[in-house]
Amino acid sequence: MSVQLFYFAGLRETLGCGSEELSLPPEVDTVAALRDFLAARGEAWQTLAGMKNLKAAVNQTMAGGEAAIKDGDEVAFFPPVTGG
């Protein structure tokens, strides 16, 4: 399965990239499993596992960790936005 990933805001700077296309093993079929898969890359990628309130969208629709992902999907991760 191949998905297009996007990383926004400070997450993009931390990871050193704004987007990538990635082939995933069959067991990575939810947003939570994808997050864990990416975090296993180590170093800066572990930020994904430790970031509380990390937001995700699948095909431009907000999605929780249980949301399914399938071949050809676009998945975006971004930290919560604060203002004041």
N, CA, C and O atoms as a printed pandas DataFrame, in Angstrom:
     atom_number atom_name residue_name chain_id  residue_number  x_coord  y_coord  z_coord
0              1         N          MET        A               1    0.849   -1.166    0.000
1              2        CA          MET        A               1    0.000    0.000    0.000
2              3         C          MET        A               1    0.896    1.230    0.000
3              4         O          MET        A               1    1.908    1.274    0.700
4              5         N          SER        A               2    0.519    2.216   -0.783
5              6        CA          SER        A               2    1.284    3.455   -0.877
6              7         C          SER        A               2    0.389    4.616   -0.464
7              8         O          SER        A               2   -0.758    4.705   -0.903
8              9         N          VAL        A               3    0.913    5.509    0.382
9             10        CA          VAL        A               3    0.174    6.688    0.825
10            11         C          VAL        A               3    1.050    7.920    0.662
11            12         O          VAL        A               3    2.278    7.833    0.656
12            13         N          GLN        A               4    0.402    9.059    0.531
13            14        CA          GLN        A               4    1.094   10.342    0.481
14            15         C          GLN        A               4    0.963   10.975    1.866
15            16         O          GLN        A               4   -0.146   11.127    2.378
16            17         N          LEU        A               5    2.085   11.341    2.467
17            18        CA          LEU        A               5    2.091   11.921    3.804
18            19         C          LEU        A               5    2.466   13.389    3.744
19            20         O          LEU        A               5    3.298   13.802    2.935
20            21         N          PHE        A               6    1.839   14.174    4.614
21            22        CA          PHE        A               6    2.130   15.597    4.737
22            23         C          PHE        A               6    2.357   15.924    6.204
23            24         O          PHE        A               6    1.653   15.420    7.080
24            25         N          TYR        A               7    3.346   16.772    6.464
25            26        CA          TYR        A               7    3.683   17.198    7.827
26            27         C          TYR        A               7    3.633   18.716    7.856
27            28         O          TYR        A               7    4.254   19.371    7.020
28            29         N          PHE        A               8    2.898   19.285    8.815
29            30        CA          PHE        A               8    2.682   20.719    8.839
30            31         C          PHE        A               8    3.251   21.381   10.088
31            32         O          PHE        A               8    3.538   20.732   11.094
32            33         N          ALA        A               9    3.402   22.695    9.982
33            34        CA          ALA        A               9    3.831   23.579   11.067
34            35         C          ALA        A               9    5.183   23.135   11.638
35            36         O          ALA        A               9    6.078   22.747   10.886
36            37         N          GLY        A              10    5.329   23.192   12.948
37            38        CA          GLY        A              10    6.599   22.851   13.581
38            39         C          GLY        A              10    7.011   21.417   13.341
39            40         O          GLY        A              10    8.196   21.090   13.402
40            41         N          LEU        A              11    6.056   20.565   13.071
41            42        CA          LEU        A              11    6.362   19.165   12.800
42            43         C          LEU        A              11    7.201   19.037   11.530
43            44         O          LEU        A              11    8.106   18.205   11.461
44            45         N          ARG        A              12    6.907   19.845   10.548
45            46        CA          ARG        A              12    7.676   19.838    9.299
46            47         C          ARG        A              12    9.136   20.198    9.572
47            48         O          ARG        A              12   10.044   19.571    9.026
48            49         N          GLU        A              13    9.361   21.207   10.414
49            50        CA          GLU        A              13   10.730   21.609   10.733
50            51         C          GLU        A              13   11.445   20.529   11.541
51            52         O          GLU        A              13   12.616   20.244   11.291
52            53         N          THR        A              14   10.759   19.933   12.495
53            54        CA          THR        A              14   11.358   18.895   13.328
54            55         C          THR        A              14   11.780   17.684   12.504
55            56         O          THR        A              14   12.858   17.128   12.713
56            57         N          LEU        A              15   10.924   17.280   11.567
57            58        CA          LEU        A              15   11.201   16.084   10.768
58            59         C          LEU        A              15   12.095   16.364    9.561
59            60         O          LEU        A              15   12.683   15.446    8.990
60            61         N          GLY        A              16   12.191   17.618    9.183
61            62        CA          GLY        A              16   13.043   17.970    8.055
62            63         C          GLY        A              16   12.430   17.708    6.695
63            64         O          GLY        A              16   13.138   17.700    5.689
64            65         N          CYS        A              17   11.124   17.494    6.649
65            66        CA          CYS        A              17   10.444   17.325    5.367
66            67         C          CYS        A              17    8.978   17.698    5.517
67            68         O          CYS        A              17    8.401   17.581    6.598
68            69         N          GLY        A              18    8.391   18.146    4.427
69            70        CA          GLY        A              18    6.993   18.536    4.440
70            71         C          GLY        A              18    6.055   17.483    3.892
71            72         O          GLY        A              18    4.860   17.479    4.186
72            73         N          SER        A              19    6.619   16.578    3.080
73            74        CA          SER        A              19    5.780   15.526    2.514
74            75         C          SER        A              19    6.654   14.395    1.998
75            76         O          SER        A              19    7.854   14.557    1.775
76            77         N          GLU        A              20    6.026   13.260    1.819
77            78        CA          GLU        A              20    6.706   12.100    1.252
78            79         C          GLU        A              20    5.665   11.089    0.801
79            80         O          GLU        A              20    4.543   11.072    1.306
80            81         N          GLU        A              21    6.042   10.254   -0.145
81            82        CA          GLU        A              21    5.226    9.104   -0.521
82            83         C          GLU        A              21    5.876    7.892    0.106
83            84         O          GLU        A              21    7.095    7.732    0.040
84            85         N          LEU        A              22    5.078    7.042    0.709
85            86        CA          LEU        A              22    5.627    5.928    1.469
86            87         C          LEU        A              22    4.845    4.649    1.197
87            88         O          LEU        A              22    3.614    4.648    1.171
88            89         N          SER        A              23    5.575    3.571    0.997
89            90        CA          SER        A              23    4.955    2.242    0.892
90            91         C          SER        A              23    4.882    1.656    2.288
91            92         O          SER        A              23    5.861    1.675    3.035
92            93         N          LEU        A              24    3.718    1.136    2.632
93            94        CA          LEU        A              24    3.482    0.613    3.976
94            95         C          LEU        A              24    3.238   -0.888    3.952
95            96         O          LEU        A              24    2.679   -1.414    2.989
96            97         N          PRO        A              25    3.659   -1.581    5.014
97            98        CA          PRO        A              25    3.325   -3.000    5.120
98            99         C          PRO        A              25    1.826   -3.161    5.390
99           100         O          PRO        A              25    1.191   -2.223    5.872
100          101         N          PRO        A              26    1.258   -4.305    5.096
101          102        CA          PRO        A              26   -0.197   -4.516    5.227
102          103         C          PRO        A              26   -0.743   -4.257    6.631
103          104         O          PRO        A              26   -1.895   -3.847    6.773
104          105         N          GLU        A              27    0.053   -4.487    7.660
105          106        CA          GLU        A              27   -0.457   -4.314    9.029
106          107         C          GLU        A              27   -0.595   -2.842    9.434
107          108         O          GLU        A              27   -1.202   -2.548   10.464
108          109         N          VAL        A              28   -0.053   -1.929    8.659
109          110        CA          VAL        A              28   -0.199   -0.498    8.948
110          111         C          VAL        A              28   -1.432   -0.018    8.188
111          112         O          VAL        A              28   -1.345    0.423    7.041
112          113         N          ASP        A              29   -2.587   -0.114    8.859
113          114        CA          ASP        A              29   -3.849    0.166    8.177
114          115         C          ASP        A              29   -4.744    1.155    8.911
115          116         O          ASP        A              29   -5.903    1.341    8.540
116          117         N          THR        A              30   -4.206    1.797    9.961
117          118        CA          THR        A              30   -4.925    2.851   10.665
118          119         C          THR        A              30   -3.976    4.023   10.894
119          120         O          THR        A              30   -2.760    3.890   10.758
120          121         N          VAL        A              31   -4.549    5.165   11.241
121          122        CA          VAL        A              31   -3.726    6.335   11.536
122          123         C          VAL        A              31   -2.796    6.053   12.710
123          124         O          VAL        A              31   -1.625    6.430   12.668
124          125         N          ALA        A              32   -3.295    5.394   13.759
125          126        CA          ALA        A              32   -2.457    5.082   14.919
126          127         C          ALA        A              32   -1.305    4.154   14.544
127          128         O          ALA        A              32   -0.176    4.354   14.994
128          129         N          ALA        A              33   -1.579    3.150   13.732
129          130        CA          ALA        A              33   -0.521    2.229   13.307
130          131         C          ALA        A              33    0.507    2.949   12.442
131          132         O          ALA        A              33    1.700    2.656   12.520
132          133         N          LEU        A              34    0.050    3.890   11.618
133          134        CA          LEU        A              34    0.969    4.673   10.801
134          135         C          LEU        A              34    1.848    5.550   11.680
135          136         O          LEU        A              34    3.055    5.645   11.458
136          137         N          ARG        A              35    1.257    6.179   12.659
137          138        CA          ARG        A              35    2.023    7.022   13.597
138          139         C          ARG        A              35    3.102    6.198   14.289
139          140         O          ARG        A              35    4.247    6.640   14.386
140          141         N          ASP        A              36    2.759    5.021   14.764
141          142        CA          ASP        A              36    3.738    4.140   15.412
142          143         C          ASP        A              36    4.823    3.694   14.426
143          144         O          ASP        A              36    6.002    3.640   14.776
144          145         N          PHE        A              37    4.424    3.383   13.214
145          146        CA          PHE        A              37    5.363    2.958   12.178
146          147         C          PHE        A              37    6.381    4.066   11.897
147          148         O          PHE        A              37    7.580    3.808   11.789
148          149         N          LEU        A              38    5.893    5.289   11.781
149          150        CA          LEU        A              38    6.785    6.422   11.523
150          151         C          LEU        A              38    7.700    6.689   12.719
151          152         O          LEU        A              38    8.889    6.954   12.542
152          153         N          ALA        A              39    7.157    6.622   13.921
153          154        CA          ALA        A              39    7.951    6.868   15.131
154          155         C          ALA        A              39    9.083    5.857   15.264
155          156         O          ALA        A              39   10.133    6.170   15.825
156          157         N          ALA        A              40    8.876    4.656   14.754
157          158        CA          ALA        A              40    9.900    3.611   14.840
158          159         C          ALA        A              40   11.116    3.925   13.977
159          160         O          ALA        A              40   12.131    3.234   14.070
160          161         N          ARG        A              41   11.031    4.950   13.144
161          162        CA          ARG        A              41   12.190    5.372   12.355
162          163         C          ARG        A              41   13.301    5.919   13.267
163          164         O          ARG        A              41   14.464    5.980   12.868
164          165         N          GLY        A              42   12.934    6.309   14.476
165          166        CA          GLY        A              42   13.916    6.792   15.439
166          167         C          GLY        A              42   14.121    8.290   15.380
167          168         O          GLY        A              42   13.495    9.002   14.594
168          169         N          GLU        A              43   15.015    8.742   16.233
169          170        CA          GLU        A              43   15.425   10.140   16.358
170          171         C          GLU        A              43   14.249   11.101   16.273
171          172         O          GLU        A              43   13.306   10.976   17.054
172          173         N          ALA        A              44   14.275   12.050   15.354
173          174        CA          ALA        A              44   13.236   13.082   15.278
174          175         C          ALA        A              44   11.844   12.484   15.098
175          176         O          ALA        A              44   10.855   13.058   15.553
176          177         N          TRP        A              45   11.769   11.342   14.440
177          178        CA          TRP        A              45   10.467   10.716   14.179
178          179         C          TRP        A              45    9.766   10.278   15.457
179          180         O          TRP        A              45    8.543   10.132   15.460
180          181         N          GLN        A              46   10.495   10.065   16.531
181          182        CA          GLN        A              46    9.880    9.691   17.806
182          183         C          GLN        A              46    9.023   10.817   18.365
183          184         O          GLN        A              46    8.213   10.602   19.267
184          185         N          THR        A              47    9.206   12.014   17.829
185          186        CA          THR        A              47    8.361   13.149   18.203
186          187         C          THR        A              47    6.894   12.812   17.974
187          188         O          THR        A              47    6.032   13.218   18.753
188          189         N          LEU        A              48    6.611   12.076   16.913
189          190        CA          LEU        A              48    5.226   11.710   16.607
190          191         C          LEU        A              48    4.600   10.900   17.732
191          192         O          LEU        A              48    3.430   11.095   18.060
192          193         N          ALA        A              49    5.361   10.003   18.319
193          194        CA          ALA        A              49    4.825    9.154   19.382
194          195         C          ALA        A              49    4.606    9.939   20.665
195          196         O          ALA        A              49    3.659    9.670   21.403
196          197         N          GLY        A              50    5.476   10.909   20.936
197          198        CA          GLY        A              50    5.394   11.634   22.187
198          199         C          GLY        A              50    4.550   12.887   22.157
199          200         O          GLY        A              50    4.314   13.489   23.204
200          201         N          MET        A              51    4.090   13.298   20.994
201          202        CA          MET        A              51    3.351   14.548   20.870
202          203         C          MET        A              51    1.898   14.351   21.277
203          204         O          MET        A              51    1.149   13.626   20.622
204          205         N          LYS        A              52    1.513   15.005   22.368
205          206        CA          LYS        A              52    0.125   14.931   22.806
206          207         C          LYS        A              52   -0.727   15.794   21.886
207          208         O          LYS        A              52   -0.286   16.840   21.410
208          209         N          ASN        A              53   -1.918   15.356   21.651
209          210        CA          ASN        A              53   -2.877   16.097   20.831
210          211         C          ASN        A              53   -2.437   16.281   19.382
211          212         O          ASN        A              53   -2.858   17.232   18.723
212          213         N          LEU        A              54   -1.597   15.385   18.885
213          214        CA          LEU        A              54   -1.223   15.430   17.474
214          215         C          LEU        A              54   -2.489   15.210   16.647
215          216         O          LEU        A              54   -3.238   14.264   16.887
216          217         N          LYS        A              55   -2.717   16.070   15.695
217          218        CA          LYS        A              55   -3.904   15.975   14.842
218          219         C          LYS        A              55   -3.547   15.248   13.559
219          220         O          LYS        A              55   -2.403   15.278   13.106
220          221         N          ALA        A              56   -4.547   14.593   12.982
221          222        CA          ALA        A              56   -4.350   13.892   11.714
222          223         C          ALA        A              56   -5.582   14.094   10.839
223          224         O          ALA        A              56   -6.694   14.292   11.328
224          225         N          ALA        A              57   -5.351   14.037    9.542
225          226        CA          ALA        A              57   -6.448   14.081    8.571
226          227         C          ALA        A              57   -6.167   13.034    7.508
227          228         O          ALA        A              57   -5.023   12.842    7.098
228          229         N          VAL        A              58   -7.213   12.364    7.068
229          230        CA          VAL        A              58   -7.124   11.403    5.975
230          231         C          VAL        A              58   -7.978   11.957    4.840
231          232         O          VAL        A              58   -9.178   12.187    4.995
232          233         N          ASN        A              59   -7.334   12.165    3.702
233          234        CA          ASN        A              59   -8.026   12.741    2.542
234          235         C          ASN        A              59   -8.756   14.036    2.908
235          236         O          ASN        A              59   -9.899   14.260    2.511
236          237         N          GLN        A              60   -8.060   14.885    3.678
237          238        CA          GLN        A              60   -8.511   16.210    4.080
238          239         C          GLN        A              60   -9.706   16.214    5.014
239          240         O          GLN        A              60  -10.421   17.212    5.107
240          241         N          THR        A              61   -9.930   15.102    5.709
241          242        CA          THR        A              61  -10.981   15.015    6.717
242          243         C          THR        A              61  -10.334   14.631    8.038
243          244         O          THR        A              61   -9.592   13.651    8.105
244          245         N          MET        A              62  -10.609   15.392    9.088
245          246        CA          MET        A              62  -10.029   15.094   10.392
246          247         C          MET        A              62  -10.302   13.637   10.754
247          248         O          MET        A              62  -11.389   13.115   10.507
248          249         N          ALA        A              63   -9.298   12.993   11.343
249          250        CA          ALA        A              63   -9.406   11.559   11.626
250          251         C          ALA        A              63   -8.734   11.228   12.945
251          252         O          ALA        A              63   -7.696   11.796   13.285
252          253         N          GLY        A              64   -9.328   10.314   13.680
253          254        CA          GLY        A              64   -8.733    9.811   14.912
254          255         C          GLY        A              64   -7.814    8.644   14.618
255          256         O          GLY        A              64   -7.679    8.221   13.470
256          257         N          GLY        A              65   -7.190    8.133   15.649
257          258        CA          GLY        A              65   -6.241    7.037   15.514
258          259         C          GLY        A              65   -6.829    5.770   14.926
259          260         O          GLY        A              65   -6.118    4.986   14.297
260          261         N          GLU        A              66   -8.114    5.564   15.125
261          262        CA          GLU        A              66   -8.761    4.345   14.641
262          263         C          GLU        A              66   -9.151    4.425   13.171
263          264         O          GLU        A              66   -9.586    3.431   12.591
264          265         N          ALA        A              67   -8.998    5.595   12.567
265          266        CA          ALA        A              67   -9.401    5.779   11.171
266          267         C          ALA        A              67   -8.577    4.887   10.244
267          268         O          ALA        A              67   -7.353    4.811   10.357
268          269         N          ALA        A              68   -9.260    4.227    9.340
269          270        CA          ALA        A              68   -8.598    3.335    8.384
270          271         C          ALA        A              68   -7.876    4.149    7.317
271          272         O          ALA        A              68   -8.321    5.228    6.925
272          273         N          ILE        A              69   -6.757    3.609    6.861
273          274        CA          ILE        A              69   -6.068    4.175    5.704
274          275         C          ILE        A              69   -5.936    3.073    4.668
275          276         O          ILE        A              69   -5.800    1.894    4.993
276          277         N          LYS        A              70   -5.980    3.495    3.409
277          278        CA          LYS        A              70   -5.896    2.519    2.328
278          279         C          LYS        A              70   -5.008    3.060    1.218
279          280         O          LYS        A              70   -4.609    4.224    1.239
280          281         N          ASP        A              71   -4.710    2.225    0.275
281          282        CA          ASP        A              71   -3.830    2.583   -0.833
282          283         C          ASP        A              71   -4.316    3.855   -1.518
283          284         O          ASP        A              71   -5.493    3.994   -1.849
284          285         N          GLY        A              72   -3.381    4.778   -1.722
285          286        CA          GLY        A              72   -3.691    6.020   -2.410
286          287         C          GLY        A              72   -4.156    7.158   -1.529
287          288         O          GLY        A              72   -4.334    8.275   -2.015
288          289         N          ASP        A              73   -4.359    6.904   -0.234
289          290        CA          ASP        A              73   -4.818    7.961    0.667
290          291         C          ASP        A              73   -3.752    9.022    0.877
291          292         O          ASP        A              73   -2.557    8.770    0.725
292          293         N          GLU        A              74   -4.216   10.217    1.232
293          294        CA          GLU        A              74   -3.356   11.288    1.697
294          295         C          GLU        A              74   -3.568   11.409    3.202
295          296         O          GLU        A              74   -4.701   11.531    3.667
296          297         N          VAL        A              75   -2.478   11.377    3.958
297          298        CA          VAL        A              75   -2.561   11.494    5.410
298          299         C          VAL        A              75   -1.708   12.673    5.833
299          300         O          VAL        A              75   -0.541   12.772    5.455
300          301         N          ALA        A              76   -2.290   13.567    6.617
301          302        CA          ALA        A              76   -1.564   14.741    7.105
302          303         C          ALA        A              76   -1.492   14.685    8.628
303          304         O          ALA        A              76   -2.454   14.311    9.299
304          305         N          PHE        A              77   -0.339   15.063    9.152
305          306        CA          PHE        A              77   -0.150   15.189   10.590
306          307         C          PHE        A              77    0.222   16.635   10.893
307          308         O          PHE        A              77    1.004   17.254   10.173
308          309         N          PHE        A              78   -0.358   17.165   11.980
309          310        CA          PHE        A              78   -0.016   18.517   12.368
310          311         C          PHE        A              78   -0.265   18.699   13.855
311          312         O          PHE        A              78   -1.188   18.118   14.425
312          313         N          PRO        A              79    0.588   19.530   14.478
313          314        CA          PRO        A              79    0.397   19.781   15.907
314          315         C          PRO        A              79   -0.821   20.671   16.111
315          316         O          PRO        A              79   -1.226   21.393   15.199
316          317         N          PRO        A              80   -1.409   20.620   17.312
317          318        CA          PRO        A              80   -2.536   21.508   17.567
318          319         C          PRO        A              80   -2.084   22.963   17.478
319          320         O          PRO        A              80   -0.950   23.293   17.825
320          321         N          VAL        A              81   -2.964   23.810   17.018
321          322        CA          VAL        A              81   -2.652   25.221   16.872
322          323         C          VAL        A              81   -3.135   25.943   18.127
323          324         O          VAL        A              81   -4.257   25.735   18.588
324          325         N          THR        A              82   -2.278   26.785   18.662
325          326        CA          THR        A              82   -2.678   27.579   19.820
326          327         C          THR        A              82   -2.636   29.037   19.428
327          328         O          THR        A              82   -1.894   29.439   18.532
328          329         N          GLY        A              83   -3.410   29.788   20.085
329          330        CA          GLY        A              83   -3.449   31.226   19.819
330          331         C          GLY        A              83   -3.672   31.976   21.107
331          332         O          GLY        A              83   -3.894   31.386   22.164
332          333         N          GLY        A              84   -3.610   33.245   21.005
333          334        CA          GLY        A              84   -3.843   33.983   22.234
334          335         C          GLY        A              84   -3.800   35.445   22.051
335          336         O          GLY        A              84   -3.981   36.193   23.012
